[in-house]
Amino acid sequence: MLPWIRAARVPRTRSLLAALLLALTVLVAPTATASAAPAAEAATSRGWNDYSCKPSAAHPRPVVLVHGTFGNSIDNWLVLAPYLVNRGYCVFSLDYGQLPGVPFFHGLGPIDKSAEQLDVFVDKVLDATGAPKADLVGHSQGGMMPNYYLKFLGGAAKVNALVGIAPDNHGTTLLGLTKLLPFFPGVEKFISDKTPGLADQIAGSPFITKLTAGGDTVPGVRYTIIATTYDQVVTPYRTQYLDGPNVRNVRLQDLCPLDLSEHVAIGTIDRIAFHEVANALDPTRATPTTCASVIG
């Protein structure tokens, strides 16, 4: 989801709005084109996005990592991807939701279209590995967007488990900022026109309304949601949780009260969260997740 920018000694409303507009202005400004080839090579050199990898008997399903808004297939996973590779998983990651003329930053396009890209990528991974199903692990939008794939694009037949790290499953109020949009004429339309992937994530948006209609989950998929009390982006943090069978909702601070990770850290560097991801991928070999898991 959206990055958090705090301006010192500025009233909260103006600060929040300025942060949003600044991020959007930067994103729609012209920038140099990033090269996809070095990024793909970097991932392969670290052991993931290796299409020659074949799942083992211990870990029979490939893991597909789904980045968050403003993220990409490499930077979001520089810690978690090797963490899983070192544990014997075939790991893959994709870029999705890129807007024309906006390189490097992804997850900004319409989320239903991003889910279609995930659909194509999962098929590619399954064809390469020979596995009948994959497991999905996503951060922020990447933990929520796969729900659309599962519910509306036939993904439930190809997915065993979905692990969402700080996902905005029911949208976000962004600490109340989204409730202020009607008081700033033109801003909401600007967001929707320039970055539809952001507009889709606002609590109560048409996309979120469609996504959550008829229940949070689909049969046959195991769900794990990992949230942090200190999430300042997907708010209120409890809206990340799902309701339904085969769901486990986890709060980091119930596992380790000392964990202070916020929205970005929980998905990019938090080893306690990653231990819980490993448990969710292989529940038969799960071990207790505690503050000591940071050294695991």
C-alpha positions, 0 to 999 in steps of 0.5 A, spaced: 500 500 500 501 507 500 508 509 503 508 513 509 511 520 509 510 524 516 511 532 515 514 535 521 509 540 525 504 540 519 497 539 521 495 532 520 490 533 515 494 537 511 500 532 512 496 526 510 494 529 503 500 532 502 504 525 502 499 522 498 499 528 493 507 528 493 507 520 492 502 521 486 506 527 483 513 523 483 510 517 480 506 520 474 513 524 472 517 522 467 523 518 469 528 513 466 526 506 463 529 501 468 532 495 465 528 488 467 533 484 465 538 485 470 533 485 475 531 478 473 538 476 473 539 478 480 533 474 482 536 468 479 543 469 482 539 469 489 536 462 487 529 464 485 525 465 479 529 459 477 525 456 472 529 449 472 527 448 479 523 442 481 519 442 487 521 436 492 517 431 496 518 435 502 515 442 499 511 439 493 508 446 491 512 452 488 511 459 492 509 465 488 511 472 491 506 478 490 509 484 491 505 490 494 503 497 491 510 501 489 513 495 489 517 490 484 518 483 483 525 484 486 526 489 491 520 487 495 523 480 496 530 481 497 530 477 504 524 473 504 525 470 497 532 467 499 529 465 506 524 460 502 529 458 497 534 456 503 529 452 506 528 448 499 522 451 496 522 453 488 520 461 489 518 465 483 516 473 483 512 477 478 511 484 476 504 487 475 500 493 475 505 497 471 502 504 468 505 506 461 511 511 462 512 509 470 518 504 470 520 501 476 514 502 480 508 497 480 502 495 483 498 502 480 494 499 475 487 497 476 487 491 480 482 486 476 487 487 471 493 485 475 489 479 478 489 477 470 497 478 470 497 473 476 493 468 473 498 468 467 504 468 471 501 462 476 500 458 469 507 459 467 510 457 474 505 451 474 507 449 467 515 450 468 515 446 475 510 440 473 506 442 480 498 441 480 498 447 485 502 453 487 502 457 494 501 464 494 505 469 499 503 477 498 505 483 501 500 489 502 496 489 495 499 483 493 496 479 499 489 482 497 489 482 490 490 474 489 483 474 493 480 477 486 484 471 482 481 466 487 474 468 487 473 470 480 478 468 475 478 460 477 485 461 481 482 456 487 483 450 482 490 452 482 492 455 489 493 451 495 494 456 500 494 464 500 499 467 505 497 475 506 502 479 510 499 486 512 494 485 506 488 490 505 483 485 504 477 490 506 481 496 503 484 502 508 482 508 510 489 510 511 489 513 518 482 517 516 485 520 510 480 517 505 474 519 509 477 526 507 477 526 500 470 529 498 472 535 502 478 536 496 474 537 490 478 533 484 483 529 488 479 523 488 478 523 480 486 525 480 487 518 484 482 514 480 485 517 473 492 517 474 493 511 479 487 506 479 490 501 483 490 506 489 483 508 488 481 501 488 484 500 495 480 505 498 475 502 503 468 502 500 471 503 493 467 499 487 473 494 487 473 492 494 465 492 495 465 487 489 471 483 492 468 482 499 461 481 497 459 474 498 464 472 503 472 473 504 474 466 502 473 460 497 473 453 498 479 449 498 484 454 499 488 455 506 488 462 508 493 465 513 493 473 515 499 476 518 498 483 521 502 488 525 498 493 531 503 498 528 501 498 521 500 505 519 498 504 512 492 498 512 488 501 517 484 499 522 489 493 522 484 488 524 480 490 517 486 485 514 483 479 517 479 474 513 473 471 516 471 464 513 473 456 514 481 455 513 483 462 516 488 463 521 489 470 523 495 472 526 498 478 530 505 479 530 505 482 537 501 476 540 507 472 537 513 477 540 510 483 544 517 486 542 516 486 535 515 493 532 515 492 525 510 497 521 507 496 514 513 496 510 518 492 515 513 486 516 513 484 509 520 486 507 525 484 513 521 481 519 524 474 520 518 473 525 513 474 520 517 470 515 518 464 520 510 464 520 510 464 513 514 458 513 509 455 518 503 457 513 506 454 507 508 447 511 503 447 517 505 439 518 512 441 520 510 448 523 514 450 530 512 455 535 514 463 532 517 467 538 521 473 539 527 468 538 525 466 531 529 472 528 535 468 529 532 462 525 
